[in-house]
Amino acid sequence: MNFNFLSPVSDAVLAHNELLSQQALGKKIKIHSEQQGIPDLEDVQLVIIGVKENRNDVNYMGEVLNFDIIRTSLYSLFPGNWYMNIADLGDIPEGSSIEDTYYALRTIISILLEKKIIPIIIGGSQDLTYANYRAYDTMAPMVNIVNVDSNFDLGDASVEMKNNSFLGKIILDKPYNLFNYSAIGYQTYFNSQEEIDLMEKLYFEAYRLGEVTHNINLVEPVMRDAHIVTMDLKSVRAAEVGAKQKYSPNGFNGKEICAISRYAGISNKVSSFGIYEYKMTKELDATPMLIAQIIWYFIEGVNCRVNDDDFSNESNHQKYNVLIEDDELIFYKSVKSGRWWIEIPFLPNVNNKLKKHTLLPCTLEDYQEASHGKIPERWYKAYKKNGF
């Protein structure tokens, strides 16, 4: 197994772990240590990996990353009523070039995806999402990315990729595997009008911060269709984080960002999850504990997954037909979980992107609005994207 790129969890973290209660999460995680080497991943469902790469941060000042405090915070938490086997594989150190780090991350994620293990990535700069995305090249024909961020990160794809322009690179680089991109919690004043227009033109989904904080449940169907979830800590408001992490007085609070993380975990499709833009500080600060709790809620979500998306058996779902003008919208409701989907029509003789994506997660509100003559916006965008 090609895990040679990984450095073990530090002795300081392991020493701290020895002092914890036997019930603590750190006692239940298989840990990559200098003495024991890389743990056996048989029966492991979730893996934690740190990536010490931040050189493509537009504000990079030579900082060296260390995730020890995040680990000691996470290990000290108590697990929920979980049946998950978790491993901490340690860190991918900075490569001699940024491309080396990308290659290492891509290789490791590819191995984990093949083994049906979900990586939880703690990162430096968010351009690492590009390497995460490329790990799917041989895995999935079409990939959906959800970015929890105040910015779209489209940037200028014609220049060297940075942490604020990785999406442009994902869209323009071959092979073209991106089907849908959704931004959760964007703040209009951090995004140019051209970027907002381009998101609209590409039929990507964008949810403003106020929209999401007003109704956090909006996030659930978006996450249910995601393969990769990438989270920028700049989406969290300044009052919730430490001095170096402060970005904007507006953003998600701790409770909201953890709820979003739990929705990502509950999704049956999410197969990799990353938290990026961690800024280290020597002062005591709440950011590592916030990251630990975000990870905790993601694991909690994965533990609560319900297999409700098997549509081969008709008795699993109730079907509802709604007529709007010339369109017939077909909704499905899971008998097991009560979650909703809407069918997107496609022409079998057209070379379209969807094929397997004919059912789009939605909400009860979408069905209720359709019953009153309003077409759901997510359905409209997916329909347009599919070339109708």
HELIX and SHEET records of a PDB file:
HELIX    1   1 ASP A   11  GLU A   18  1                                   8    
HELIX    2   2 LEU A   25  LYS A   27  5                                   3    
HELIX    3   3 ASP A   68  SER A   76  1                                   9    
HELIX    4   4 ILE A   98  GLU A  114  1                                  17    
HELIX    5   5 LEU A  128  ARG A  134  1                                   7    
HELIX    6   6 PHE A  166  LEU A  172  1                                   7    
HELIX    7   7 THR A  188  PHE A  190  5                                   3    
HELIX    8   8 GLN A  193  LYS A  201  1                                   9    
HELIX    9   9 LEU A  209  HIS A  214  1                                   6    
HELIX   10  10 ILE A  216  LEU A  218  5                                   3    
HELIX   11  11 VAL A  219  ARG A  224  1                                   6    
HELIX   12  12 LEU A  233  SER A  235  5                                   3    
HELIX   13  13 ALA A  238  GLU A  240  5                                   3    
HELIX   14  14 ALA A  243  GLN A  245  5                                   3    
HELIX   15  15 GLY A  254  ILE A  266  1                                  13    
HELIX   16  16 THR A  287  ASN A  303  1                                  17    
HELIX   17  17 GLU A  314  ASN A  316  5                                   3    
HELIX   18  18 LYS A  355  HIS A  357  5                                   3    
HELIX   19  19 LEU A  364  SER A  371  1                                   8    
HELIX   20  20 GLU A  377  LYS A  385  1                                   9    
SHEET    1   A 9 ILE A  29  ILE A  31  0                                        
SHEET    2   A 9 ILE A  86  ILE A  92  1                                        
SHEET    3   A 9 LEU A  46  VAL A  51  1                                        
SHEET    4   A 9 ILE A 118  GLY A 123  1                                        
SHEET    5   A 9 SER A 272  TYR A 276  1                                        
SHEET    6   A 9 ILE A 228  ASP A 232  1                                        
SHEET    7   A 9 VAL A 143  VAL A 148  1                                        
SHEET    8   A 9 LEU A 178  TYR A 186  1                                        
SHEET    9   A 9 GLU A 205  ARG A 208  1                                        
SHEET    1   B 4 HIS A 317  ILE A 324  0                                        
SHEET    2   B 4 ASP A 327  SER A 334 -1                                        
SHEET    3   B 4 TRP A 340  GLU A 343 -1                                        
SHEET    4   B 4 LEU A 359  CYS A 362 -1                                        
END                                                                             
